[in-house]
Amino acid sequence: MYDEIRSGSNGTKTWNVDGMGKPAAIAACQSAADVSAAVAFCARHCHPHGVRTCVAGGRHSHQCMANGSFVIDLSGLKGITVNEEEGHVDVMGGSLQGDIDEATEAYGLATTAGHVASTGCGGLIVQGGHGYLERKFGMVIDNLLQVEMVVADGGIVVADEEQNTDLFWAIRGGGGNFGVVVRFRIRLHPVPGKIYAGQRIHAPLGAGSWFPDRATLVRAFSRVTAESEDDNATGLLVMPCGGPVIENLVYIGPMEDGEQYFAKHKNEVGYPLLDNMKGRSYHLDVQRFAPAGGGNFYMAGVLVPKMSDRLAEALGHCVTSANGPGRKTNCLVFVLPMGGAVSRKMPEDTAYPHRTSLLWVLIQGEWIGDPGTPEYEERRARVVAWCGMVKENITPFSIGHYGVLSEVDTHGNAGENVKDEKERTSAENAVNDGGAVGNRDTNAGFCAMTLGGKRNVYGPNLPRLRGIKKRYDPDNLFNVNDNILPE
């Protein structure tokens, strides 16, 4: 039973196999009461003895199955209830993004919900929640109406704009620092049955305006996106080693308007070799653009205010053939525009502070092989080195970080104890003030283990978050995250 639950063969499969450690125990929860009992057990019997508490939902996080930890598994806590009349959806904590899409499609309603159908709602939402709808409707946290969650003493509380308002503010961007959310209530919005969407694939040959190089393509794409309306929900994939540059283009509005908009801007980025734009279902097609299958992944990223010429040149240099990660790997860089409704919120409106960032540059590396073999470790090392090289080159342009990615590297050390207050403080400073390069053997906590450079996660909201942390989790039970220390 342990192996089945750990691998997810009996429910939600672990997406990032590289992050799948061997927990000391796993609590397979199927109700809020189960989660409450598990949290109370961890507070009394695990945390005092240095056994860390992890939470597994969609299992994309490299922190959900840590070595030697006690895992609270939410894969049995799924369920979606659509309230069409009130215009909201109740989402149980172990549900996946694709579950929301499937449930809301029949009503012609949707909410911002990530880019990959297998992503867990619990981990996605509490960090902020990006997705194709964010420029039009805001991030998931901007549409969050209420949460029901288990806090560090095992108590079950409801938080919204009228009750436990400080916790409701903190959970919208403060990550998993404050408890385990067992139910989300999220605002829904109408979307057309068919929207205009697809891909345009470019050959970055550096041959004039028809086939420009990668830096020129990135620069042009970012310029067009920055000047676009909120209905334009796009993304750019840049592949190294002679690979293509791919525009993922989505128009969240009437299909005829989308056709006109993308026809107007068709060749402003470059002349594509392939254009498969057409009418598609948002729920069943667009939300399935990204493969949902798992593998061995390593990810890093930064938030930037704009795509400057120097940043575009840096990205172009990083993905040239000479700088590739090598065979048996699959690496790429995503350029994901934000702005629109996201930037119309003030940094202090929610715990997520990076409202002025217009681009999320996400670096992803993947490799094949069986964990524990020499080939696996050699390929992993190449991928990590490539991701680190790209991250180092673009970090000078960053204003902060979003998401607990693999750059906060565990790879089997997630069960290590936080030794003392001095090391915990050092770890938190790395999250918010800019930490140095970390390694897999540190005991200072995940947040200190970065690929280097400034790691500004909570910005000016940190002091308020620390006060709320002290109220709801004074002993720092929930520390497997971009950790916030109690005040």
C-alpha positions as CSV (number, residue, x, y, z in Angstrom):
1,M,0.0,0.0,0.0
2,Y,2.8,2.4,0.9
3,D,4.5,2.0,-2.5
4,E,1.2,2.5,-4.4
5,I,0.4,5.7,-2.5
6,R,3.9,7.0,-2.9
7,S,4.0,6.4,-6.6
8,G,0.4,7.5,-7.1
9,S,-0.5,4.3,-9.0
10,N,-3.7,4.3,-6.9
11,G,-4.6,7.9,-7.5
12,T,-2.7,11.1,-8.5
13,K,0.7,10.1,-10.0
14,T,3.8,11.9,-9.1
15,W,4.6,14.2,-12.0
16,N,8.2,15.0,-11.2
17,V,9.8,11.6,-10.5
18,D,13.1,13.3,-9.7
19,G,11.5,14.8,-6.6
20,M,10.0,11.6,-5.3
21,G,11.8,10.7,-2.1
22,K,10.9,8.1,0.5
23,P,8.8,9.5,3.3
24,A,8.7,7.9,6.7
25,A,5.0,7.8,6.6
26,I,2.1,8.9,4.3
27,A,-1.4,9.8,5.6
28,A,-3.9,9.1,2.8
29,C,-6.6,11.7,3.6
30,Q,-10.1,11.6,2.2
31,S,-11.8,14.3,4.2
32,A,-11.1,17.5,6.1
33,A,-11.3,15.5,9.3
34,D,-8.5,13.2,8.1
35,V,-6.3,16.2,7.3
36,S,-7.0,17.7,10.7
37,A,-6.0,14.5,12.4
38,A,-2.8,14.2,10.3
39,V,-1.8,17.8,11.0
40,A,-2.4,17.4,14.8
41,F,-0.4,14.2,14.8
42,C,2.5,16.0,13.0
43,A,2.4,18.9,15.4
44,R,2.6,16.6,18.5
45,H,4.8,13.7,17.4
46,C,6.8,14.6,14.3
47,H,7.7,18.3,14.4
48,P,9.2,18.2,17.9
49,H,11.6,15.4,16.7
50,G,12.7,17.1,13.5
51,V,10.4,15.1,11.1
52,R,9.1,17.5,8.5
53,T,5.5,17.8,7.3
54,C,4.9,17.7,3.6
55,V,1.7,18.0,1.6
56,A,1.1,16.2,-1.6
57,G,-1.7,17.3,-4.0
58,G,-1.1,17.3,-7.7
59,R,2.5,16.1,-7.0
60,H,4.2,18.6,-9.4
61,S,6.2,20.0,-6.5
62,H,9.6,18.5,-5.7
63,Q,8.8,19.0,-2.1
64,C,5.7,16.8,-1.7
65,M,7.4,13.4,-1.2
66,A,10.5,14.3,0.8
67,N,12.9,11.7,2.3
68,G,12.1,10.9,6.0
69,S,9.1,13.2,6.1
70,F,5.5,12.7,7.1
71,V,3.4,13.3,4.0
72,I,-0.2,14.5,4.1
73,D,-1.6,13.1,0.8
74,L,-4.6,14.8,-0.6
75,S,-5.1,12.7,-3.7
76,G,-8.2,11.1,-2.1
77,L,-9.7,14.6,-1.4
78,K,-11.1,15.5,-4.8
79,G,-14.4,17.0,-5.9
80,I,-15.7,19.9,-7.9
81,T,-19.1,21.6,-7.3
82,V,-20.2,24.3,-9.7
83,N,-22.8,26.9,-8.5
84,E,-23.9,28.4,-11.8
85,E,-26.4,30.8,-10.2
86,E,-23.8,32.3,-7.8
87,G,-21.0,32.1,-10.4
88,H,-18.5,30.2,-8.4
89,V,-17.0,26.8,-8.0
90,D,-16.0,24.8,-4.9
91,V,-12.8,22.9,-5.4
92,M,-11.6,20.3,-2.9
93,G,-7.9,20.5,-2.0
94,G,-6.6,17.4,-3.8
95,S,-8.3,18.3,-7.1
96,L,-6.4,18.9,-10.3
97,Q,-6.6,21.8,-12.7
98,G,-8.1,19.6,-15.3
99,D,-10.9,18.6,-12.9
100,I,-12.0,22.3,-12.9
101,D,-12.0,22.4,-16.7
102,E,-14.0,19.3,-17.0
103,A,-16.6,20.4,-14.5
104,T,-17.1,24.0,-15.8
105,E,-17.0,23.3,-19.5
106,A,-20.7,22.4,-19.7
107,Y,-21.7,25.7,-18.2
108,G,-19.5,27.9,-20.5
109,L,-17.7,29.1,-17.4
110,A,-14.0,29.1,-16.4
111,T,-11.5,30.5,-14.0
112,T,-7.7,31.1,-14.2
113,A,-6.2,27.7,-13.5
114,G,-2.7,27.1,-14.5
115,H,-1.2,25.9,-17.8
116,V,-1.0,22.1,-17.2
117,A,-4.1,20.0,-16.6
118,S,-2.3,17.7,-14.1
119,T,-1.3,20.6,-11.8
120,G,-2.7,20.3,-8.3
121,C,-5.0,23.2,-7.3
122,G,-3.7,23.3,-3.8
123,G,-0.1,24.2,-4.6
124,L,-1.0,26.3,-7.6
125,I,-3.5,28.6,-5.9
126,V,-1.7,29.5,-2.7
127,Q,1.3,30.7,-4.6
128,G,-0.8,33.0,-6.8
129,G,-2.0,30.9,-9.8
130,H,-1.0,32.0,-13.3
131,G,-2.8,30.8,-16.4
132,Y,-4.2,31.7,-19.8
133,L,-7.0,33.8,-18.3
134,E,-4.9,36.0,-16.0
135,R,-4.6,39.0,-18.2
136,K,-8.4,39.2,-18.6
137,F,-9.6,38.0,-15.2
138,G,-6.5,38.1,-12.9
139,M,-4.6,35.3,-11.2
140,V,-6.5,32.6,-9.3
141,I,-6.0,34.4,-6.0
142,D,-7.7,37.5,-7.5
143,N,-10.8,35.3,-8.0
144,L,-10.5,33.4,-4.7
145,L,-13.7,34.0,-2.6
146,Q,-13.1,31.7,0.4
147,V,-10.9,28.9,1.7
148,E,-11.5,26.1,4.3
149,M,-8.2,25.0,5.7
150,V,-6.5,23.1,8.5
151,V,-4.1,25.2,10.5
152,A,-1.1,24.1,12.6
153,D,-3.0,23.0,15.7
154,G,-5.3,20.8,13.7
155,G,-8.2,23.2,13.8
156,I,-10.4,23.7,10.7
157,V,-11.1,27.3,9.9
158,V,-12.9,29.2,7.1
159,A,-11.3,32.4,5.8
160,D,-12.7,35.0,3.4
161,E,-13.3,38.8,3.3
162,E,-15.5,38.6,6.4
163,Q,-13.9,36.1,8.7
164,N,-10.2,35.4,9.5
165,T,-9.4,38.1,7.0
166,D,-5.7,38.2,7.9
167,L,-5.4,34.5,7.0
168,F,-7.3,35.0,3.8
169,W,-4.9,37.8,2.8
170,A,-1.9,35.6,3.6
171,I,-3.1,32.5,1.8
172,R,-3.3,34.5,-1.4
173,G,0.4,34.3,-2.3
174,G,2.0,33.2,0.9
175,G,2.3,29.6,-0.2
176,G,1.9,26.6,2.1
177,N,3.2,28.5,5.2
178,F,-0.2,28.7,7.0
179,G,-1.8,25.4,6.7
180,V,-3.5,22.9,4.4
181,V,-6.4,24.1,2.3
182,V,-9.1,21.5,2.0
183,R,-11.6,23.6,-0.1
184,F,-11.3,26.6,-2.3
185,R,-14.2,28.7,-3.5
186,I,-13.3,30.5,-6.8
187,R,-15.2,33.0,-8.9
188,L,-16.1,31.9,-12.4
189,H,-16.3,33.9,-15.7
190,P,-18.1,33.2,-19.0
191,V,-15.9,32.1,-21.9
192,P,-17.0,31.5,-25.5
193,G,-17.6,27.9,-26.6
194,K,-14.9,28.3,-29.3
195,I,-11.9,30.7,-29.1
196,Y,-9.2,31.4,-31.7
197,A,-6.0,29.7,-30.6
198,G,-3.1,27.6,-31.7
199,Q,0.6,27.7,-32.5
200,R,3.0,29.5,-34.8
201,I,6.3,27.8,-35.2
202,H,9.4,29.8,-36.2
203,A,12.8,28.7,-37.5
204,P,15.3,31.0,-35.8
205,L,17.8,31.1,-38.7
206,G,19.0,34.6,-38.3
207,A,18.1,35.3,-41.9
208,G,16.6,38.8,-42.0
209,S,13.0,39.7,-41.2
210,W,11.6,36.4,-42.5
211,F,13.5,34.1,-40.2
212,P,15.1,36.2,-37.5
213,D,17.3,34.8,-34.7
214,R,16.1,33.8,-31.3
215,A,16.8,37.2,-29.6
216,T,14.9,39.1,-32.3
217,L,12.0,36.7,-32.1
218,V,11.8,37.0,-28.3
219,R,12.1,40.8,-28.5
220,A,9.4,41.1,-31.1
221,F,7.0,38.7,-29.3
222,S,7.4,40.6,-26.1
223,R,6.8,44.0,-27.7
224,V,3.6,42.8,-29.4
225,T,2.4,41.2,-26.2
226,A,3.1,44.3,-24.1
227,E,1.1,46.4,-26.4
228,S,-1.8,44.0,-26.7
229,E,-5.3,43.9,-25.1
230,D,-6.2,41.8,-22.2
231,D,-7.9,39.2,-24.4
232,N,-4.5,38.2,-25.8
233,A,-3.3,35.2,-23.7
234,T,0.0,34.0,-25.2
235,G,3.3,32.3,-24.4
236,L,6.6,31.7,-26.1
237,L,8.7,28.5,-26.1
238,V,12.3,28.9,-27.0
239,M,14.2,25.6,-27.6
240,P,18.0,25.3,-27.5
241,C,20.4,23.5,-29.9
242,G,18.8,24.6,-33.2
243,G,15.2,23.9,-32.1
244,P,12.3,26.1,-33.1
245,V,10.7,29.1,-31.3
246,I,7.0,28.5,-30.8
247,E,4.3,31.0,-30.1
248,N,1.3,29.6,-28.1
249,L,-1.5,32.1,-29.1
250,V,-4.8,32.3,-27.4
251,Y,-7.5,34.9,-27.7
252,I,-10.0,34.9,-24.8
253,G,-13.0,36.5,-26.6
254,P,-15.3,36.0,-29.6
255,M,-13.5,33.8,-32.2
256,E,-14.1,36.4,-35.0
257,D,-12.3,39.0,-32.9
258,G,-9.4,36.6,-32.3
259,E,-9.1,35.9,-36.0
260,Q,-8.9,39.6,-36.8
261,Y,-6.5,40.3,-34.0
262,F,-4.0,37.6,-34.9
263,A,-4.3,38.2,-38.6
264,K,-3.3,41.9,-38.0
265,H,-0.2,40.9,-36.0
266,K,0.6,37.7,-37.9
267,N,4.1,38.6,-39.2
268,E,5.2,41.1,-36.6
269,V,7.1,38.4,-34.8
270,G,8.4,36.8,-37.9
271,Y,7.1,34.6,-40.7
272,P,6.1,31.2,-39.2
273,L,6.9,27.9,-40.9
274,L,3.7,26.5,-39.5
275,D,0.5,28.2,-38.4
276,N,-2.3,26.0,-37.0
277,M,-4.5,28.7,-35.6
278,K,-8.2,27.8,-35.6
279,G,-11.3,27.7,-33.4
280,R,-10.7,25.6,-30.3
281,S,-12.4,24.8,-27.0
282,Y,-10.7,26.6,-24.1
283,H,-11.5,23.8,-21.7
284,L,-10.7,20.7,-23.8
285,D,-8.1,22.0,-26.2
286,V,-6.2,25.1,-24.9
287,Q,-5.9,23.8,-21.4
288,R,-4.4,20.6,-22.9
289,F,-1.7,22.3,-25.0
290,A,1.0,21.3,-22.4
291,P,1.6,17.5,-22.0
292,A,0.2,16.3,-18.6
293,G,2.5,13.3,-18.4
294,G,5.3,13.1,-15.8
295,G,9.0,12.6,-16.0
296,N,12.3,13.8,-14.6
297,F,12.2,17.6,-14.4
298,Y,14.3,20.5,-13.1
299,M,12.9,24.0,-13.2
300,A,14.0,27.5,-12.4
301,G,12.7,31.0,-13.3
302,V,12.5,34.7,-12.7
303,L,10.0,37.5,-12.9
304,V,11.0,40.5,-15.0
305,P,9.4,43.9,-15.5
306,K,9.9,43.9,-19.3
307,M,11.8,42.3,-22.2
308,S,14.8,44.6,-22.6
309,D,17.2,44.3,-25.6
310,R,19.9,43.1,-23.2
311,L,17.6,40.4,-21.7
312,A,16.6,39.2,-25.1
313,E,20.3,38.9,-26.2
314,A,21.1,37.0,-23.0
315,L,18.3,34.5,-23.6
316,G,19.4,34.2,-27.3
317,H,23.0,33.5,-26.2
318,C,21.9,30.9,-23.6
319,V,20.0,28.7,-26.1
320,T,22.5,28.6,-28.9
321,S,23.8,25.2,-30.1
322,A,27.1,25.7,-28.3
323,N,25.3,26.1,-25.0
324,G,23.0,23.1,-25.2
325,P,22.4,20.5,-22.5
326,G,23.4,17.5,-24.6
327,R,21.8,14.2,-25.6
328,K,18.9,12.4,-23.9
329,T,17.6,15.7,-22.5
330,N,14.8,18.1,-23.4
331,C,15.3,21.7,-22.3
332,L,13.5,24.9,-23.1
333,V,12.6,28.4,-21.9
334,F,9.1,29.7,-21.6
335,V,8.4,33.4,-21.8
336,L,4.9,33.9,-20.2
337,P,3.4,37.4,-20.3
338,M,1.4,38.7,-17.3
339,G,0.2,42.2,-16.9
340,G,-3.4,43.2,-17.7
341,A,-5.8,42.5,-14.8
342,V,-2.9,41.1,-12.7
343,S,-1.1,44.5,-12.7
344,R,-4.2,46.5,-11.9
345,K,-4.0,45.1,-8.3
346,M,-1.7,46.8,-5.8
347,P,1.2,44.8,-4.3
348,E,-0.4,45.0,-0.8
349,D,-3.8,43.8,-1.9
350,T,-2.8,40.2,-1.5
351,A,0.3,38.5,-0.2
352,Y,1.6,38.1,-3.8
353,P,3.6,41.3,-4.3
354,H,4.9,41.2,-7.9
355,R,2.2,43.1,-9.7
356,T,4.5,45.2,-11.8
357,S,6.2,42.1,-13.4
358,L,5.1,41.7,-17.0
359,L,6.9,38.5,-17.8
360,W,7.6,35.2,-16.1
361,V,10.7,33.6,-17.7
362,L,10.5,29.9,-16.8
363,I,13.4,27.5,-17.5
364,Q,12.6,23.8,-17.7
365,G,14.9,20.8,-18.2
366,E,13.9,17.2,-18.6
367,W,16.0,14.0,-19.0
368,I,15.3,10.3,-19.4
369,G,16.7,7.4,-17.4
370,D,16.1,5.4,-14.3
371,P,16.8,7.1,-11.0
372,G,19.9,5.9,-9.2
373,T,21.8,4.9,-12.4
374,P,25.1,6.6,-13.5
375,E,23.4,7.7,-16.7
376,Y,20.6,9.3,-14.8
377,E,22.9,11.3,-12.6
378,E,25.1,12.3,-15.5
379,R,22.1,13.6,-17.5
380,R,20.6,15.3,-14.4
381,A,23.9,17.1,-13.8
382,R,23.9,18.4,-17.3
383,V,20.4,19.6,-17.1
384,V,20.9,21.3,-13.8
385,A,24.1,23.0,-15.1
386,W,22.2,24.2,-18.2
387,C,19.3,25.6,-16.1
388,G,21.8,27.2,-13.8
389,M,23.6,28.8,-16.7
390,V,20.4,30.3,-18.1
391,K,19.3,31.5,-14.7
392,E,22.6,33.1,-13.9
393,N,22.5,35.0,-17.2
394,I,18.9,36.4,-16.7
395,T,18.9,37.0,-13.0
396,P,20.4,40.5,-13.3
397,F,17.1,41.5,-15.0
398,S,14.9,39.9,-12.3
399,I,12.7,41.7,-9.8
400,G,11.7,38.6,-7.9
401,H,10.7,34.9,-8.0
402,Y,7.4,33.0,-8.2
403,G,6.8,29.4,-7.3
404,V,8.8,26.9,-5.4
405,L,10.7,25.4,-8.3
406,S,13.5,22.8,-8.5
407,E,16.1,25.6,-8.2
408,V,15.3,25.2,-4.5
409,D,17.0,21.9,-4.9
410,T,16.0,18.9,-2.8
411,H,16.9,15.7,-4.7
412,G,16.6,13.5,-1.6
413,N,17.4,16.0,1.1
414,A,14.0,17.3,1.7
415,G,13.8,15.4,5.0
416,E,16.8,17.2,6.5
417,N,16.1,19.1,9.7
418,V,16.3,22.8,10.2
419,K,19.1,22.9,12.7
420,D,18.7,26.2,14.6
421,E,17.2,29.7,14.5
422,K,20.4,31.2,13.0
423,E,20.2,28.8,10.0
424,R,16.5,29.3,9.7
425,T,16.9,33.1,9.6
426,S,19.6,32.7,7.0
427,A,17.2,30.6,4.9
428,E,14.5,33.2,5.1
429,N,16.9,35.9,4.1
430,A,17.8,33.9,1.0
431,V,14.1,33.9,0.1
432,N,13.7,37.6,0.5
433,D,17.0,39.4,0.3
434,G,19.0,37.3,-2.2
435,G,20.7,34.1,-1.2
436,A,23.9,32.6,-2.5
437,V,24.3,29.4,-4.4
438,G,23.1,26.4,-2.3
439,N,23.7,22.7,-2.5
440,R,21.9,19.4,-1.8
441,D,23.5,18.9,1.6
442,T,22.4,22.0,3.3
443,N,20.2,21.7,6.4
444,A,19.2,25.4,6.4
445,G,15.9,24.7,4.7
446,F,14.7,24.8,1.1
447,C,14.6,28.5,0.7
448,A,18.4,28.8,1.0
449,M,19.1,26.2,-1.6
450,T,18.9,28.3,-4.9
451,L,20.9,28.4,-8.1
452,G,22.1,31.8,-6.9
453,G,21.1,35.4,-7.4
454,K,18.4,37.5,-5.7
455,R,15.3,35.5,-4.6
456,N,12.7,38.1,-3.7
457,V,9.5,36.1,-3.1
458,Y,7.4,38.2,-0.7
459,G,8.9,41.7,-1.1
460,P,7.3,44.4,1.1
461,N,4.7,42.0,2.4
462,L,7.1,39.9,4.4
463,P,6.7,41.8,7.8
464,R,2.9,41.4,7.7
465,L,3.3,37.7,6.7
466,R,5.6,37.0,9.6
467,G,3.0,38.4,12.0
468,I,0.3,36.2,10.6
469,K,2.6,33.2,10.6
470,K,3.2,33.7,14.3
471,R,-0.6,33.7,14.9
472,Y,-1.4,30.6,13.0
473,D,1.8,28.6,13.0
474,P,4.0,29.8,15.8
475,D,6.2,26.7,15.8
476,N,6.7,26.7,12.0
477,L,5.2,23.3,11.4
478,F,4.7,24.2,7.8
479,N,8.2,24.9,6.7
480,V,8.6,22.9,3.5
481,N,8.1,25.9,1.2
482,D,9.5,29.3,0.6
483,N,9.5,29.6,4.4
484,I,8.3,32.5,6.4
485,L,9.5,32.6,10.0
486,P,7.1,33.5,12.8
487,E,7.7,37.1,13.9
